[in-house]
Amino acid sequence: MKKFRPLLILSLCGLTLSAAAQTPEIPPPAASAADAVDLGKTVPTAESIAEGLFPDDKCKELEASGFKCMGFKPAIKYSLPATSFKVGSAELPAVLKKQLDVFADVLKTKKNSDRKVRVIGHADASGTPQANQALSIKRAESVRDYLVAKGTDPALLVIEGVGSKDLKNPAKPNADENRRVEIGRK
C-alpha cells in the first residue's frame, strides 16, 4: 500500500486540477448601487478616502521604499449619504458638505493627474424619467462645483447623471436613499 500512496495522491491532485481547469470563469457582476460603500452620515477620514479612491498610490509608496507590490485592491465607489437630497432638489445638505470637504482635501492633492474621478448623480422615481435625468445631472454638478470651489482640479472630475435607473432601494422607488451622489474612479 505504501508503494501506491504517492501514486494515489498524484492521481487525486490531477483530478482536482482537471476539474478546476474545466470550471468556467464567472464574469464579475455589473457595477450597480450595491457596489458602492454607503457612508450614511459618517464623515470619513482623508486617509480612508485616499486609500479607497487611489489604492494604486499605496503600491507606488511600497515600491519607492524598495518593496515589491504584488497588486492592489480595486478602487472603491462611495455613496453619499443615504438621505442627502430633498425631493426635487440639488442643494447640498450640511452633512454632505462635511463629507465632501474630506473628499476635496484628498482630491486637491491630485492636481494635474491623468486619473479621473466620476461623480454620479441619482434620483428617486418620483418624477418623470426626463426630469429625474436632469435632476441627477444637477446633483452631480452641485457636488463637482463644491469640490472645485474647495480646490479640486476640475479636469479630474467627470460628471454623470443616471436619473432613477440605478435605484439603491428598488423595492421602494421613492425612498430617500435613492436620492444620492456616488463618487468613484473612472
C-alpha positions in Angstrom: 0.0 0.0 0.0 2.9 2.4 0.8 4.1 2.0 -2.8 0.8 3.2 -4.2 0.2 6.1 -1.8 2.3 8.6 -3.8 0.6 7.5 -7.0 -2.9 7.8 -5.4 -2.0 11.3 -4.1 -0.8 12.4 -7.6 -3.9 11.0 -9.2 -6.2 12.9 -6.8 -4.2 16.1 -7.4 -4.6 15.6 -11.2 -8.3 15.1 -10.9 -8.6 18.3 -8.8 -6.6 20.3 -11.3 -8.6 18.9 -14.2 -11.9 19.8 -12.5 -10.5 23.3 -11.8 -9.4 23.8 -15.4 -12.9 22.9 -16.6 -14.7 25.3 -14.3 -15.9 28.2 -16.4 -14.8 31.7 -15.4 -17.6 33.7 -13.9 -17.7 37.2 -15.1 -17.7 40.0 -12.5 -21.2 41.4 -11.8 -22.2 44.7 -13.5 -21.5 47.8 -11.4 -24.6 49.0 -9.5 -25.7 50.8 -6.4 -24.9 47.6 -4.5 -21.2 48.0 -5.3 -20.9 51.4 -3.6 -19.8 51.9 0.0 -22.6 53.8 1.7 -21.1 56.5 4.0 -24.5 57.3 5.5 -23.9 60.3 7.7 -20.4 59.3 8.7 -17.7 61.8 7.9 -14.7 59.6 6.7 -11.1 60.3 7.3 -8.9 61.7 4.4 -6.7 58.6 4.7 -9.6 56.2 4.2 -10.8 58.2 1.1 -7.3 58.4 -0.4 -6.8 54.6 0.1 -10.3 53.9 -1.3 -10.1 56.1 -4.4 -6.4 55.7 -5.1 -5.3 52.3 -3.8 -2.6 52.2 -6.5 -0.8 55.0 -4.7 0.0 52.6 -1.8 1.8 50.4 -4.4 3.9 53.3 -5.5 4.8 54.1 -1.9 5.8 50.5 -1.3 7.9 50.4 -4.5 9.6 53.7 -3.5 10.6 52.1 -0.2 12.2 49.2 -2.0 9.4 46.7 -1.6 7.7 44.8 -4.4 4.0 45.4 -4.8 2.0 42.3 -5.5 -1.0 44.1 -6.7 -3.6 46.3 -5.1 -7.3 46.2 -4.3 -9.6 47.9 -6.7 -10.8 51.5 -6.1 -13.9 52.0 -4.0 -17.1 53.8 -5.1 -18.7 55.8 -2.3 -22.4 56.6 -1.9 -23.0 59.9 -0.2 -25.1 59.9 2.1 -28.2 57.8 2.4 -30.7 60.7 2.9 -28.8 63.6 1.4 -31.1 65.4 -1.1 -34.6 66.6 -0.6 -37.2 65.6 -3.3 -36.6 67.6 -6.5 -33.5 69.4 -5.1 -29.8 69.5 -5.9 -29.0 71.6 -2.9 -26.2 70.1 -0.8 -27.2 69.4 2.8 -24.8 70.2 5.7 -23.8 66.6 6.3 -22.9 66.1 2.7 -20.8 69.2 2.7 -18.8 67.9 5.6 -18.2 64.6 3.7 -17.3 66.5 0.6 -14.7 68.6 2.5 -12.8 65.4 3.2 -13.0 64.3 -0.5 -11.8 67.8 -1.5 -8.8 67.5 0.8 -7.8 64.3 -0.9 -8.6 65.3 -4.5 -6.8 68.7 -4.4 -3.5 66.7 -3.8 -4.1 65.0 -7.2 -3.8 68.2 -9.4 -2.6 67.5 -12.9 -3.3 63.8 -12.6 -4.3 61.8 -15.6 -6.7 59.8 -13.4 -10.4 60.6 -13.4 -13.0 60.6 -10.6 -16.6 60.1 -11.5 -19.4 62.0 -9.7 -22.6 60.2 -10.5 -26.0 61.8 -9.6 -29.0 59.7 -8.8 -32.8 60.5 -8.4 -35.7 58.6 -6.9 -38.6 57.6 -9.1 -40.9 60.4 -8.1 -40.6 62.4 -11.3 -40.7 61.7 -15.0 -37.7 59.9 -16.5 -36.7 63.1 -18.2 -37.0 65.2 -15.0 -35.1 62.6 -13.0 -32.3 62.5 -15.5 -31.9 66.3 -15.5 -32.1 66.4 -11.6 -29.4 63.7 -11.3 -27.1 65.7 -13.5 -27.8 68.8 -11.4 -26.9 66.8 -8.3 -23.6 65.7 -9.8 -22.9 69.3 -10.9 -23.6 70.6 -7.4 -21.0 68.2 -6.0 -18.5 69.0 -8.7 -18.9 72.7 -8.2 -18.5 72.3 -4.4 -15.3 70.2 -4.8 -13.8 72.7 -7.3 -14.6 75.6 -5.0 -12.6 73.7 -2.3 -9.5 73.4 -4.6 -10.1 70.2 -6.6 -8.8 70.4 -10.2 -11.9 70.4 -12.4 -10.1 68.3 -15.1 -10.0 65.5 -12.5 -13.8 65.2 -12.3 -16.2 63.7 -14.7 -19.9 64.1 -14.0 -22.7 61.8 -15.0 -26.4 61.6 -14.2 -28.3 58.3 -14.3 -31.8 59.5 -13.3 -33.7 56.8 -11.5 -32.2 53.9 -13.5 -30.0 52.6 -10.7 -32.1 52.7 -7.5 -30.4 51.8 -4.3 -33.7 50.6 -2.9 -35.7 49.2 -5.9 -38.4 47.9 -3.5 -39.2 51.5 -2.6 -38.5 53.6 -5.7 -39.3 56.9 -3.9 -37.2 56.2 -0.9 -34.8 58.8 0.4 -31.7 56.6 -0.2 -32.3 56.6 -3.9 -31.6 60.4 -3.9 -27.8 60.4 -3.8 -24.5 61.0 -5.4 -21.7 58.4 -5.8 -18.0 59.2 -6.2 -15.6 56.7 -7.6 -12.7 56.2 -10.0 -13.4 56.1 -13.7 
